[in-house]
Amino acid sequence: MKIWCQLAKDATGILDIGAHVGVYSLSAAALRSDITIHAFEPNPYAYSRLRLHTAVNGFENISENTFGVSGNNKISDFSWVKKSGQPISSGGQIGKIGQVDDQRIERAIVPLHMLDGTGLAAGLGAKPLVKIDVEGSEANTFRGMREIIELKPDIILESFDQDACDTINDILSPLGYSFYLVREKQGALEQRDRLMPCRTDEEDFNQFITTRAHNELCLLYTSDAADD
């Protein structure tokens, strides 16, 4: 979240893919009333809460989209595991969840859309910022937004899947991207040779993908420290 907020300050366009109840979108909207924050969330309960949070905070620059971003346009099953006490599930996935007691699973039919061909990329400016947290659908999400990837946005990504990481590496490597694990507690970036899946038994789940030069990242964190 710390690096997201710092990057949002000078981003020319912002996308929150897998917005859930809107924590990232709301933070960006609070910092940038001058641009539209595009939020995408197919879970109907999380989407309703996202809209409520947007209204309560009086943000008029969050564009709420109740579909998932994918590599093609279709209708799909979407499943998530209910939590005790009925809070909104923190995740969900395209398709049907297996090996879980059916009484703990909720499902919906949701639309999936490519962002390519929508004209969205043309309005994002020279340096967009993108967050992707789509619970296993990372590869298809990247396949559906190649026009945006060509703009070389800064990307905050959560992925635990090796095949997804391999696919994304193939898409991004020709564009000169560098890869970092975000060490949240240390407030640091750990450079990696390529995108690798994070581990669920560790505390750092986000990776930062960027074409920024290393010295620019140092200045970014220097500015962040000064703001604190």
PyRosetta script that sets phi, psi and omega in degrees:
from pyrosetta import init, pose_from_sequence

init()
pose = pose_from_sequence("MKIWCQLAKDATGILDIGAHVGVYSLSAAALRSDITIHAFEPNPYAYSRLRLHTAVNGFENISENTFGVSGNNKISDFSWVKKSGQPISSGGQIGKIGQVDDQRIERAIVPLHMLDGTGLAAGLGAKPLVKIDVEGSEANTFRGMREIIELKPDIILESFDQDACDTINDILSPLGYSFYLVREKQGALEQRDRLMPCRTDEEDFNQFITTRAHNELCLLYTSDAADD")
pose.set_psi(1, -37.1)
pose.set_omega(1, -178.1)
pose.set_phi(2, -62.3)
pose.set_psi(2, -46.5)
pose.set_omega(2, -179.8)
pose.set_phi(3, -71.1)
pose.set_psi(3, -34.0)
pose.set_omega(3, 176.4)
pose.set_phi(4, -58.2)
pose.set_psi(4, -47.9)
pose.set_omega(4, -178.6)
pose.set_phi(5, -65.2)
pose.set_psi(5, -38.3)
pose.set_omega(5, 179.4)
pose.set_phi(6, -66.7)
pose.set_psi(6, -42.3)
pose.set_omega(6, 179.5)
pose.set_phi(7, -68.4)
pose.set_psi(7, -32.8)
pose.set_omega(7, -178.8)
pose.set_phi(8, -63.6)
pose.set_psi(8, -24.7)
pose.set_omega(8, -174.8)
pose.set_phi(9, -63.2)
pose.set_psi(9, -30.5)
pose.set_omega(9, 179.9)
pose.set_phi(10, -125.3)
pose.set_psi(10, 15.5)
pose.set_omega(10, 176.3)
pose.set_phi(11, -68.2)
pose.set_psi(11, 149.0)
pose.set_omega(11, 178.8)
pose.set_phi(12, -97.0)
pose.set_psi(12, -8.4)
pose.set_omega(12, 176.5)
pose.set_phi(13, -167.0)
pose.set_psi(13, 146.1)
pose.set_omega(13, -174.0)
pose.set_phi(14, -133.8)
pose.set_psi(14, 130.9)
pose.set_omega(14, 176.6)
pose.set_phi(15, -124.8)
pose.set_psi(15, 132.3)
pose.set_omega(15, 176.4)
pose.set_phi(16, -117.8)
pose.set_psi(16, 97.4)
pose.set_omega(16, -174.0)
pose.set_phi(17, -99.8)
pose.set_psi(17, 114.3)
pose.set_omega(17, -167.9)
pose.set_phi(18, 86.8)
pose.set_psi(18, 54.4)
pose.set_omega(18, -169.7)
pose.set_phi(19, -73.4)
pose.set_psi(19, -21.6)
pose.set_omega(19, -175.1)
pose.set_phi(20, 55.0)
pose.set_psi(20, -127.2)
pose.set_omega(20, -176.7)
pose.set_phi(21, -89.1)
pose.set_psi(21, 1.8)
pose.set_omega(21, 168.4)
pose.set_phi(22, 104.3)
pose.set_psi(22, 17.3)
pose.set_omega(22, -176.4)
pose.set_phi(23, -57.4)
pose.set_psi(23, -47.3)
pose.set_omega(23, -179.5)
pose.set_phi(24, -70.0)
pose.set_psi(24, -42.3)
pose.set_omega(24, 179.7)
pose.set_phi(25, -62.6)
pose.set_psi(25, -43.5)
pose.set_omega(25, -179.5)
pose.set_phi(26, -64.6)
pose.set_psi(26, -40.8)
pose.set_omega(26, 178.3)
pose.set_phi(27, -62.7)
pose.set_psi(27, -44.2)
pose.set_omega(27, 179.4)
pose.set_phi(28, -65.1)
pose.set_psi(28, -41.5)
pose.set_omega(28, -179.7)
pose.set_phi(29, -64.3)
pose.set_psi(29, -34.3)
pose.set_omega(29, 178.7)
pose.set_phi(30, -67.3)
pose.set_psi(30, -30.5)
pose.set_omega(30, -179.2)
pose.set_phi(31, -87.4)
pose.set_psi(31, -27.8)
pose.set_omega(31, -171.4)
pose.set_phi(32, -133.7)
pose.set_psi(32, 86.7)
pose.set_omega(32, 177.0)
pose.set_phi(33, -79.8)
pose.set_psi(33, -5.7)
pose.set_omega(33, -174.3)
pose.set_phi(34, -91.3)
pose.set_psi(34, -9.7)
pose.set_omega(34, 179.6)
pose.set_phi(35, -131.4)
pose.set_psi(35, 163.0)
pose.set_omega(35, 178.8)
pose.set_phi(36, -85.4)
pose.set_psi(36, 135.1)
pose.set_omega(36, 172.8)
pose.set_phi(37, -98.9)
pose.set_psi(37, 116.6)
pose.set_omega(37, -178.2)
pose.set_phi(38, -93.6)
pose.set_psi(38, 113.0)
pose.set_omega(38, -177.3)
pose.set_phi(39, -110.7)
pose.set_psi(39, 136.4)
pose.set_omega(39, -177.6)
pose.set_phi(40, -127.7)
pose.set_psi(40, 122.1)
pose.set_omega(40, -178.1)
pose.set_phi(41, -151.0)
pose.set_psi(41, 110.6)
pose.set_omega(41, -177.5)
pose.set_phi(42, -83.4)
pose.set_psi(42, -19.5)
pose.set_omega(42, 178.9)
pose.set_phi(43, -66.1)
pose.set_psi(43, 117.7)
pose.set_omega(43, -173.3)
pose.set_phi(44, -62.3)
pose.set_psi(44, -33.8)
pose.set_omega(44, 179.4)
pose.set_phi(45, -72.7)
pose.set_psi(45, -45.3)
pose.set_omega(45, 178.8)
pose.set_phi(46, -64.4)
pose.set_psi(46, -38.9)
pose.set_omega(46, 178.7)
pose.set_phi(47, -62.7)
pose.set_psi(47, -42.0)
pose.set_omega(47, 178.2)
pose.set_phi(48, -61.8)
pose.set_psi(48, -40.5)
pose.set_omega(48, 178.5)
pose.set_phi(49, -69.3)
pose.set_psi(49, -35.9)
pose.set_omega(49, 174.5)
pose.set_phi(50, -57.9)
pose.set_psi(50, -46.3)
pose.set_omega(50, -180.0)
pose.set_phi(51, -64.1)
pose.set_psi(51, -39.6)
pose.set_omega(51, 178.3)
pose.set_phi(52, -63.4)
pose.set_psi(52, -46.4)
pose.set_omega(52, 179.7)
pose.set_phi(53, -61.8)
pose.set_psi(53, -38.7)
pose.set_omega(53, 178.2)
pose.set_phi(54, -63.1)
pose.set_psi(54, -44.9)
pose.set_omega(54, -178.7)
pose.set_phi(55, -67.3)
pose.set_psi(55, -44.9)
pose.set_omega(55, -178.2)
pose.set_phi(56, -60.6)
pose.set_psi(56, -37.3)
pose.set_omega(56, -179.2)
pose.set_phi(57, -84.9)
pose.set_psi(57, -5.0)
pose.set_omega(57, 177.2)
pose.set_phi(58, 69.9)
pose.set_psi(58, 25.6)
pose.set_omega(58, 179.3)
pose.set_phi(59, -83.8)
pose.set_psi(59, 125.0)
pose.set_omega(59, 178.8)
pose.set_phi(60, -104.1)
pose.set_psi(60, 1.0)
pose.set_omega(60, -174.9)
pose.set_phi(61, -110.5)
pose.set_psi(61, 17.9)
pose.set_omega(61, 173.2)
pose.set_phi(62, -102.9)
pose.set_psi(62, 120.2)
pose.set_omega(62, 176.7)
pose.set_phi(63, -93.2)
pose.set_psi(63, 109.6)
pose.set_omega(63, -174.0)
pose.set_phi(64, -92.2)
pose.set_psi(64, 124.7)
pose.set_omega(64, -177.3)
pose.set_phi(65, -123.9)
pose.set_psi(65, 120.9)
pose.set_omega(65, -175.9)
pose.set_phi(66, -95.0)
pose.set_psi(66, 53.2)
pose.set_omega(66, 174.2)
pose.set_phi(67, -144.0)
pose.set_psi(67, 161.2)
pose.set_omega(67, 176.4)
pose.set_phi(68, -92.5)
pose.set_psi(68, 148.6)
pose.set_omega(68, 177.9)
pose.set_phi(69, -90.0)
pose.set_psi(69, 127.7)
pose.set_omega(69, -174.7)
pose.set_phi(70, -145.1)
pose.set_psi(70, 179.9)
pose.set_omega(70, -178.1)
pose.set_phi(71, -84.4)
pose.set_psi(71, -2.8)
pose.set_omega(71, 174.8)
pose.set_phi(72, -154.5)
pose.set_psi(72, 171.3)
pose.set_omega(72, -178.8)
pose.set_phi(73, -100.0)
pose.set_psi(73, 118.3)
pose.set_omega(73, -178.4)
pose.set_phi(74, -163.7)
pose.set_psi(74, 177.3)
pose.set_omega(74, 172.7)
pose.set_phi(75, -107.1)
pose.set_psi(75, 138.7)
pose.set_omega(75, -174.8)
pose.set_phi(76, -143.7)
pose.set_psi(76, 156.8)
pose.set_omega(76, 167.4)
pose.set_phi(77, -66.1)
pose.set_psi(77, 146.0)
pose.set_omega(77, 174.8)
pose.set_phi(78, -137.0)
pose.set_psi(78, 128.6)
pose.set_omega(78, -173.0)
pose.set_phi(79, -129.7)
pose.set_psi(79, 150.5)
pose.set_omega(79, 174.9)
pose.set_phi(80, -151.1)
pose.set_psi(80, 157.6)
pose.set_omega(80, -178.6)
pose.set_phi(81, -94.5)
pose.set_psi(81, 125.9)
pose.set_omega(81, 177.7)
pose.set_phi(82, -68.0)
pose.set_psi(82, 145.6)
pose.set_omega(82, 176.3)
pose.set_phi(83, -103.9)
pose.set_psi(83, 152.9)
pose.set_omega(83, 178.7)
pose.set_phi(84, -64.3)
pose.set_psi(84, 145.4)
pose.set_omega(84, -177.9)
pose.set_phi(85, 84.0)
pose.set_psi(85, -3.2)
pose.set_omega(85, 175.8)
pose.set_phi(86, 64.6)
pose.set_psi(86, 30.7)
pose.set_omega(86, 169.7)
pose.set_phi(87, -72.3)
pose.set_psi(87, 163.5)
pose.set_omega(87, 179.4)
pose.set_phi(88, -68.5)
pose.set_psi(88, 133.2)
pose.set_omega(88, 179.8)
pose.set_phi(89, -57.4)
pose.set_psi(89, 141.9)
pose.set_omega(89, -179.5)
pose.set_phi(90, -79.8)
pose.set_psi(90, -7.0)
pose.set_omega(90, -179.0)
pose.set_phi(91, -152.4)
pose.set_psi(91, 179.9)
pose.set_omega(91, 177.7)
pose.set_phi(92, -175.4)
pose.set_psi(92, 163.1)
pose.set_omega(92, -178.7)
pose.set_phi(93, -142.7)
pose.set_psi(93, 152.6)
pose.set_omega(93, 175.0)
pose.set_phi(94, -67.7)
pose.set_psi(94, 134.5)
pose.set_omega(94, -178.2)
pose.set_phi(95, 95.4)
pose.set_psi(95, -166.8)
pose.set_omega(95, -176.9)
pose.set_phi(96, -105.5)
pose.set_psi(96, 134.1)
pose.set_omega(96, 178.0)
pose.set_phi(97, -77.8)
pose.set_psi(97, 131.2)
pose.set_omega(97, 178.5)
pose.set_phi(98, -106.0)
pose.set_psi(98, 166.5)
pose.set_omega(98, 174.5)
pose.set_phi(99, 60.5)
pose.set_psi(99, 31.9)
pose.set_omega(99, 175.5)
pose.set_phi(100, -133.3)
pose.set_psi(100, 140.4)
pose.set_omega(100, 177.3)
pose.set_phi(101, -51.3)
pose.set_psi(101, 123.2)
pose.set_omega(101, -176.0)
pose.set_phi(102, -56.9)
pose.set_psi(102, -27.6)
pose.set_omega(102, -179.8)
pose.set_phi(103, -69.0)
pose.set_psi(103, -16.4)
pose.set_omega(103, -179.8)
pose.set_phi(104, -95.7)
pose.set_psi(104, -1.3)
pose.set_omega(104, -174.3)
pose.set_phi(105, -106.9)
pose.set_psi(105, 136.2)
pose.set_omega(105, 170.2)
pose.set_phi(106, -116.1)
pose.set_psi(106, 149.6)
pose.set_omega(106, -177.1)
pose.set_phi(107, -137.0)
pose.set_psi(107, 155.9)
pose.set_omega(107, 173.5)
pose.set_phi(108, -148.4)
pose.set_psi(108, 161.6)
pose.set_omega(108, 171.6)
pose.set_phi(109, -100.4)
pose.set_psi(109, 124.5)
pose.set_omega(109, -174.0)
pose.set_phi(110, -128.9)
pose.set_psi(110, 154.5)
pose.set_omega(110, 173.9)
pose.set_phi(111, -83.0)
pose.set_psi(111, 144.0)
pose.set_omega(111, 172.3)
pose.set_phi(112, -119.7)
pose.set_psi(112, 138.8)
pose.set_omega(112, -178.0)
pose.set_phi(113, -138.7)
pose.set_psi(113, 146.1)
pose.set_omega(113, 167.4)
pose.set_phi(114, -76.1)
pose.set_psi(114, 146.0)
pose.set_omega(114, 170.5)
pose.set_phi(115, -86.0)
pose.set_psi(115, -23.9)
pose.set_omega(115, 174.5)
pose.set_phi(116, -61.3)
pose.set_psi(116, 139.0)
pose.set_omega(116, 178.4)
pose.set_phi(117, 85.2)
pose.set_psi(117, -2.0)
pose.set_omega(117, -179.5)
pose.set_phi(118, -91.5)
pose.set_psi(118, -13.7)
pose.set_omega(118, -175.1)
pose.set_phi(119, 85.8)
pose.set_psi(119, -1.2)
pose.set_omega(119, -177.8)
pose.set_phi(120, -62.4)
pose.set_psi(120, -41.2)
pose.set_omega(120, -176.8)
pose.set_phi(121, -57.6)
pose.set_psi(121, -36.0)
pose.set_omega(121, -175.9)
pose.set_phi(122, -64.6)
pose.set_psi(122, -21.4)
pose.set_omega(122, -177.6)
pose.set_phi(123, -102.4)
pose.set_psi(123, 8.2)
pose.set_omega(123, -175.1)
pose.set_phi(124, -93.5)
pose.set_psi(124, -6.5)
pose.set_omega(124, 177.0)
pose.set_phi(125, 77.9)
pose.set_psi(125, -168.7)
pose.set_omega(125, -171.7)
pose.set_phi(126, -79.7)
pose.set_psi(126, -23.3)
pose.set_omega(126, -175.9)
pose.set_phi(127, -142.0)
pose.set_psi(127, 81.3)
pose.set_omega(127, 177.5)
pose.set_phi(128, -74.1)
pose.set_psi(128, 164.5)
pose.set_omega(128, 174.7)
pose.set_phi(129, -125.5)
pose.set_psi(129, 131.6)
pose.set_omega(129, -175.1)
pose.set_phi(130, -131.4)
pose.set_psi(130, 134.7)
pose.set_omega(130, 168.8)
pose.set_phi(131, -114.9)
pose.set_psi(131, 133.5)
pose.set_omega(131, -179.3)
pose.set_phi(132, -128.3)
pose.set_psi(132, 117.4)
pose.set_omega(132, 176.7)
pose.set_phi(133, -140.7)
pose.set_psi(133, 88.6)
pose.set_omega(133, -168.3)
pose.set_phi(134, -124.7)
pose.set_psi(134, 20.1)
pose.set_omega(134, 167.3)
pose.set_phi(135, 52.2)
pose.set_psi(135, 53.8)
pose.set_omega(135, 174.6)
pose.set_phi(136, 101.1)
pose.set_psi(136, -8.3)
pose.set_omega(136, -179.3)
pose.set_phi(137, -101.0)
pose.set_psi(137, 24.5)
pose.set_omega(137, -174.8)
pose.set_phi(138, -60.1)
pose.set_psi(138, -45.1)
pose.set_omega(138, -176.1)
pose.set_phi(139, -61.5)
pose.set_psi(139, -46.2)
pose.set_omega(139, 179.3)
pose.set_phi(140, -66.3)
pose.set_psi(140, -33.2)
pose.set_omega(140, 176.7)
pose.set_phi(141, -62.0)
pose.set_psi(141, -46.2)
pose.set_omega(141, 178.8)
pose.set_phi(142, -64.6)
pose.set_psi(142, -36.9)
pose.set_omega(142, 179.6)
pose.set_phi(143, -64.2)
pose.set_psi(143, -26.8)
pose.set_omega(143, -177.3)
pose.set_phi(144, -92.8)
pose.set_psi(144, 4.8)
pose.set_omega(144, -177.9)
pose.set_phi(145, -137.0)
pose.set_psi(145, 39.6)
pose.set_omega(145, -177.5)
pose.set_phi(146, -64.9)
pose.set_psi(146, -32.9)
pose.set_omega(146, 177.7)
pose.set_phi(147, -63.2)
pose.set_psi(147, -37.0)
pose.set_omega(147, 177.7)
pose.set_phi(148, -72.7)
pose.set_psi(148, -39.8)
pose.set_omega(148, 178.4)
pose.set_phi(149, -60.8)
pose.set_psi(149, -34.0)
pose.set_omega(149, 178.6)
pose.set_phi(150, -62.5)
pose.set_psi(150, -20.8)
pose.set_omega(150, 176.3)
pose.set_phi(151, -78.9)
pose.set_psi(151, -5.9)
pose.set_omega(151, -180.0)
pose.set_phi(152, 57.7)
pose.set_psi(152, 56.3)
pose.set_omega(152, 179.8)
pose.set_phi(153, -70.4)
pose.set_psi(153, 158.7)
pose.set_omega(153, 164.3)
pose.set_phi(154, -73.5)
pose.set_psi(154, 138.8)
pose.set_omega(154, -174.7)
pose.set_phi(155, -131.5)
pose.set_psi(155, 129.7)
pose.set_omega(155, 168.5)
pose.set_phi(156, -103.3)
pose.set_psi(156, 121.6)
pose.set_omega(156, -172.0)
pose.set_phi(157, -130.4)
pose.set_psi(157, 137.3)
pose.set_omega(157, 168.4)
pose.set_phi(158, -111.6)
pose.set_psi(158, 125.3)
pose.set_omega(158, 175.8)
pose.set_phi(159, -152.6)
pose.set_psi(159, 138.6)
pose.set_omega(159, 176.7)
pose.set_phi(160, -118.4)
pose.set_psi(160, 12.5)
pose.set_omega(160, -170.9)
pose.set_phi(161, -113.8)
pose.set_psi(161, 123.5)
pose.set_omega(161, -177.8)
pose.set_phi(162, -65.4)
pose.set_psi(162, -44.0)
pose.set_omega(162, -179.2)
pose.set_phi(163, -61.9)
pose.set_psi(163, -40.1)
pose.set_omega(163, 178.2)
pose.set_phi(164, -63.0)
pose.set_psi(164, -44.4)
pose.set_omega(164, 179.6)
pose.set_phi(165, -62.2)
pose.set_psi(165, -40.4)
pose.set_omega(165, 178.9)
pose.set_phi(166, -62.2)
pose.set_psi(166, -43.7)
pose.set_omega(166, 178.8)
pose.set_phi(167, -62.6)
pose.set_psi(167, -44.1)
pose.set_omega(167, -179.2)
pose.set_phi(168, -66.7)
pose.set_psi(168, -38.6)
pose.set_omega(168, 175.4)
pose.set_phi(169, -57.6)
pose.set_psi(169, -42.9)
pose.set_omega(169, 179.8)
pose.set_phi(170, -64.1)
pose.set_psi(170, -35.5)
pose.set_omega(170, 179.8)
pose.set_phi(171, -73.2)
pose.set_psi(171, -40.2)
pose.set_omega(171, -170.7)
pose.set_phi(172, -91.4)
pose.set_psi(172, -29.6)
pose.set_omega(172, -173.6)
pose.set_phi(173, -56.3)
pose.set_psi(173, -40.6)
pose.set_omega(173, 178.9)
pose.set_phi(174, -65.5)
pose.set_psi(174, -13.0)
pose.set_omega(174, -176.2)
pose.set_phi(175, -95.7)
pose.set_psi(175, 2.4)
pose.set_omega(175, 175.7)
pose.set_phi(176, 81.8)
pose.set_psi(176, 28.0)
pose.set_omega(176, -179.9)
pose.set_phi(177, -77.3)
pose.set_psi(177, 149.2)
pose.set_omega(177, 168.9)
pose.set_phi(178, -113.5)
pose.set_psi(178, 155.4)
pose.set_omega(178, -172.0)
pose.set_phi(179, -125.2)
pose.set_psi(179, 135.9)
pose.set_omega(179, -177.5)
pose.set_phi(180, -137.7)
pose.set_psi(180, 140.3)
pose.set_omega(180, 167.1)
pose.set_phi(181, -86.5)
pose.set_psi(181, 130.8)
pose.set_omega(181, 179.4)
pose.set_phi(182, -85.2)
pose.set_psi(182, 112.6)
pose.set_omega(182, 176.2)
pose.set_phi(183, -89.8)
pose.set_psi(183, 97.7)
pose.set_omega(183, -169.3)
pose.set_phi(184, -62.1)
pose.set_psi(184, -52.5)
pose.set_omega(184, -175.5)
pose.set_phi(185, -67.2)
pose.set_psi(185, -36.3)
pose.set_omega(185, -179.7)
pose.set_phi(186, -79.1)
pose.set_psi(186, -14.5)
pose.set_omega(186, -176.4)
pose.set_phi(187, 62.7)
pose.set_psi(187, 42.1)
pose.set_omega(187, -173.8)
pose.set_phi(188, -136.7)
pose.set_psi(188, 161.8)
pose.set_omega(188, 175.0)
pose.set_phi(189, -111.5)
pose.set_psi(189, 131.4)
pose.set_omega(189, 178.5)
pose.set_phi(190, -109.0)
pose.set_psi(190, 111.4)
pose.set_omega(190, -174.5)
pose.set_phi(191, -70.6)
pose.set_psi(191, 142.4)
pose.set_omega(191, 177.4)
pose.set_phi(192, -125.3)
pose.set_psi(192, 157.6)
pose.set_omega(192, 178.8)
pose.set_phi(193, -71.3)
pose.set_psi(193, -29.3)
pose.set_omega(193, -178.4)
pose.set_phi(194, -158.0)
pose.set_psi(194, 169.7)
pose.set_omega(194, 176.9)
pose.set_phi(195, -68.6)
pose.set_psi(195, 129.6)
pose.set_omega(195, 179.1)
pose.set_phi(196, -130.3)
pose.set_psi(196, 148.5)
pose.set_omega(196, -179.8)
pose.set_phi(197, -65.5)
pose.set_psi(197, 139.1)
pose.set_omega(197, 173.5)
pose.set_phi(198, -77.8)
pose.set_psi(198, 167.5)
pose.set_omega(198, -177.9)
pose.set_phi(199, -110.7)
pose.set_psi(199, 137.1)
pose.set_omega(199, -177.7)
pose.set_phi(200, -70.8)
pose.set_psi(200, -15.9)
pose.set_omega(200, 179.2)
pose.set_phi(201, -92.4)
pose.set_psi(201, 7.8)
pose.set_omega(201, 175.5)
pose.set_phi(202, -114.9)
pose.set_psi(202, 168.5)
pose.set_omega(202, -172.8)
pose.set_phi(203, -95.2)
pose.set_psi(203, -12.7)
pose.set_omega(203, -177.7)
pose.set_phi(204, -102.8)
pose.set_psi(204, 112.1)
pose.set_omega(204, -174.3)
pose.set_phi(205, -107.9)
pose.set_psi(205, -16.6)
pose.set_omega(205, -173.8)
pose.set_phi(206, -99.3)
pose.set_psi(206, 142.6)
pose.set_omega(206, 172.3)
pose.set_phi(207, -118.8)
pose.set_psi(207, 147.1)
pose.set_omega(207, -179.7)
pose.set_phi(208, -110.1)
pose.set_psi(208, 125.5)
pose.set_omega(208, -177.1)
pose.set_phi(209, -119.8)
pose.set_psi(209, 125.3)
pose.set_omega(209, -171.3)
pose.set_phi(210, -154.0)
pose.set_psi(210, 156.9)
pose.set_omega(210, 170.5)
pose.set_phi(211, -103.5)
pose.set_psi(211, 6.1)
pose.set_omega(211, 178.4)
pose.set_phi(212, -66.7)
pose.set_psi(212, 146.6)
pose.set_omega(212, 176.1)
pose.set_phi(213, -71.1)
pose.set_psi(213, 154.3)
pose.set_omega(213, -177.1)
pose.set_phi(214, -58.9)
pose.set_psi(214, -40.7)
pose.set_omega(214, -178.8)
pose.set_phi(215, -66.2)
pose.set_psi(215, -27.7)
pose.set_omega(215, 176.1)
pose.set_phi(216, -70.2)
pose.set_psi(216, -36.5)
pose.set_omega(216, 176.7)
pose.set_phi(217, -65.8)
pose.set_psi(217, -37.6)
pose.set_omega(217, 176.9)
pose.set_phi(218, -61.7)
pose.set_psi(218, -43.1)
pose.set_omega(218, 178.4)
pose.set_phi(219, -65.2)
pose.set_psi(219, -36.0)
pose.set_omega(219, 178.9)
pose.set_phi(220, -59.7)
pose.set_psi(220, -45.7)
pose.set_omega(220, -178.1)
pose.set_phi(221, -75.2)
pose.set_psi(221, -29.4)
pose.set_omega(221, 174.3)
pose.set_phi(222, -63.8)
pose.set_psi(222, -43.8)
pose.set_omega(222, 178.2)
pose.set_phi(223, -63.1)
pose.set_psi(223, -40.0)
pose.set_omega(223, -179.4)
pose.set_phi(224, -63.2)
pose.set_psi(224, -42.2)
pose.set_omega(224, 179.2)
pose.set_phi(225, -63.9)
pose.set_psi(225, -37.8)
pose.set_omega(225, 179.9)
pose.set_phi(226, -65.9)
pose.set_psi(226, -36.3)
pose.set_omega(226, 179.4)
pose.set_phi(227, -66.6)
pose.set_psi(227, -30.9)
pose.set_omega(227, 179.0)
pose.set_phi(228, -69.2)
pose.dump_pdb("model.pdb")
